[in-house]
């Protein structure tokens, strides 16, 4: 295959497809490209899906053309429609989606994740995130407690921190971007959990996630409520705000009781109020 990032595929049989969708991302995409090109894992297929950018995004992408397997430029209906289009070109065993304003945490991220895959043979492997906003950083951590219906619905497993078997999109279908413009990944993850697929938590930061991106800027309360009603039973809905508060407080006491930021407090209060209002 031409234009693969590395050429040592035979020694590293698990092939990883990394997909970046973008449109008019000239201010951020270069750091995303660099974070993929610096990966030390040798068997990576990198796919760029551009939504017909009118700025210099494609010119920046072409600077890294020798690291990219496929550049697709064309109209799409939404960010998740763009991901679905890119998936048609993905030939890897597993797929990562990395948005045009996000970055892998380190140059060894994919190598570490693939190492865990070899041990666990999971269908879906997920890890932690580092949030970025206005040059400030703070962690978004999961834990190794078993997943539950409440947990996967209330605590989103964000797609920049998830590696998924490519074949699962043939089994479960691609992202439902018609009903979920913002929460399509969360909906897909809930479907995967219902099908009892094998999830594996990896306790390392996988991605630096920008809170200035599309999903963070877009109001998606109606989509969250739709998921809440679709996947939670009546008694789940009643305990959801308390479940959220308990697990967030437990995590903070356990990991950093004296380093809780104002941003985290505001985020948690907002989430709790939202969960309470979903019952009405």
N, C-alpha and C positions, 0 to 999 in steps of 0.2 A: 504494500500500500504506500502511495506517495505521501510525502509531507507529514509523516508521523513525528512526534516529538523526539522519540528515541528509536534505536534500531536493535535493541537487545530483547525483542519480544519472546524469543524461544526459551530464554532462561526464566521468564516471568509470564507464565501462561495466563494469568488473570488479566484480562484487558479491561481498562477503565475508560469509559466515554465521559468526557467533561463537556458540558454544554453551557454556553453563555449566550443569552438573548439580549439584544440591545437595540436602542434607537436614540439617536442624538445624545450619545453618552461621551462626548469628547473630553469632558472634564474628569472622568473617573475611570474609563475603561482601560487605560494603559496600566494602571496598578493591578487591575484584575488579570490582564494578559501576562504581566510579569510574574504574578504569583503562581500561575499555571505553568509557565515556561521554566520556572525554577524548580519544579518538583523533581525529586531525585528518583522517583519510581519510573522504571524504563518503558512500561507498556501503556501509554496514554494516547487516546484519540481525542483531539480537541476540535469541537464543532462550534462555529459562530453563526448565530441566526440574527441577521440585521433586518430591522423593519423599515428599510429604505430611509436611512438617515440623511438629513439635509445639511448636517454640519461635517466636521472632519473625522467623524468616528471611523468610517471605512478606511480612510488614509492611515489612521493610527493602527488599525487592525492589520493592514497590509505590510506594515513594518515588521510584523511578527509572522508573516505568511509561512515561513519555513517550519514553524512550530505547529501549524494549524492543518488539520486533515481536511476540513471542509468549511468554506465560507458560503453561506446561503443568504442572499439578499432578496427580499420580496415582501409584499404587503401581508399583514396578519391582522386578526381581529382583536387580539389582546395578548398580554404577556404569556398566558398559559396556552393560548393557541399557537404562539411562536414556539413554545417548548414542545408542543405536540408535533409541529412541523419538523423541528430539529430531531426529534426522536426517530423519525423515519430513516434518518441517515446514520443513526448510532448502531455500531456493530460490536460494541463492547459487551462483556459479561455483566458489568454493573455500570450504573449511570449516576453521575453527579451533576447537579444544576448549580452553577455559580453565576450570580447576576453581575451586571456590568458595573456595579459600584461596591462589590464585595471582594474579599480576598481569602485565599487559604491562609490558615494561621501560620504555617511555617513551610519550608521547602520539603520537609519530610512527612507532611500530613498524609498524602495518599499512600506512601510506603507503610506508615503505621496502621492505617485503616485496612490495607490489603493483608498485612500480617495478622490482624485480628480475624479477618475473613477466613484465612487458611485454617485457623484454629477452630472457629465456631461454625463455619459454613452457614451463615445467616442469610435469610432472604433480604433483610433490611438491617443496616447497621447505622446507628446514629450517635452523635456526640454532643459536645457543648459548643457554645458560641461566645464570641466577644462582641458586644454591641459597640458601635462607633457613632458618635455624634459631636460635632463641633470640636474635634480634636480631643474628645474625652472618651474613655473606654471603661466598660464594666462587663462582668461576666453574666451569662445566662446559662445556668447549669441544670442538667437533669440529674437523676441519681439511678443507682442500679436496682431500686425497688421494682418489683414486677409491674408491668403495664396493666392498666385496667380501663374499662370503658370510660370512666370519669377522667382518668389521667390523660388519655389520648385526645379527649374532646376539649378539656379545659386547658391543658398545658401543651400548646402546639409544638410538634416536632418540626422545626423549620427546615425547609427543603435544602438550604445551603449547608446544613449539618447532617444530611442523610445520603447514604449510598444505597441504591436500590437495584435489585436484579433487573436487567433489561427485559427478560421474558415476562416479568410481572405485569408490564403494560399491555402485553398480549392477553393475559389472563383476566386482569381487572378492568382493562380499558385504559385509555389515556385520560388526561385531566379534563374534568367537566367544566370547561371555561364558560359554557352557556349559563349555568346556574351560579357559578362561583368565580367571579372575576378576580378576587383576591384570595379566597380561602380554598382554592381548588386542590392545593397540596394537602391541606388539613383534611379535606373530604376524602381524598385518595388514601391517606394514612388510616383514617377511621374504617374505610372499607377493607383495607389490608388487615387491620386488627380483627375485624369481624370474621374474616376468612381464616383466622388463626395461623397466619404466616409467622415465621420465626424472626422476631426482632432481637437485636443485640445492642446493648448500650456499651459505648467505648468512652471511658472517663478521661477524655482529652479534648481540648478546644480544637475544633475543625475549621472554623471559619470566623473571619472578622466581618461582621454583618452591619451594613450601614443603615442607620435609622432615618436617613434622608431619602431612602429609596421609595419606589412606587407603593409597596405594600404598607409602609409606615406612614405615608402621606395620605393614603386613601381611606375614607370612612367605609368600613365594612361591617358595621354593627348588624345590619339586616342579614348578612350572610352568616355571621356567627350565631345569630338567633335561629336561623334555619338549620344549622348543624346541631345546635343545642336541642331543638325539637326532634330532629331526625334520629339522633343517636342516644339520647338520654331518656331513661324512664322517669315517671313522675317523681318517685322518691329520690332519684339521682339529682333532679333539678332543685329539690328543696335543700339538699345538703351541699350542693355545689359551691356556694360562696364560702361556707365554713371549711370545706375540704381544701379549697384553694388557699384560704388564710392559714390553715394549720400547716400545710406542706411548705408554704413559703416561709413561714416563721421558723419552722423546724430546720429548714435548710440554712437560713441566715444565722440562727443561733449556733448551728453546727460548724459553719464554715468561716463566718466573719462577723461576729456579734458587734464589733466596734468599728466596722468599716461600711456600714450601710449608707448609701448615698441618697441624696434628695430625689434623684431621678428614679431610683428603685422604689422609694416610698410612694411617689406620685403614680408610678406605673401600677403598683399593687393596689392602691386605693381605687384607681380607675377601673382595673379589672374586677375587683370585688363588687363595686357598684353596678357594673355592667351585668355581672352574673345575677345579682339580686333583681334587677329590673327585667331580666329575661323571664322571670316567673309571673310577670303581670301582662 
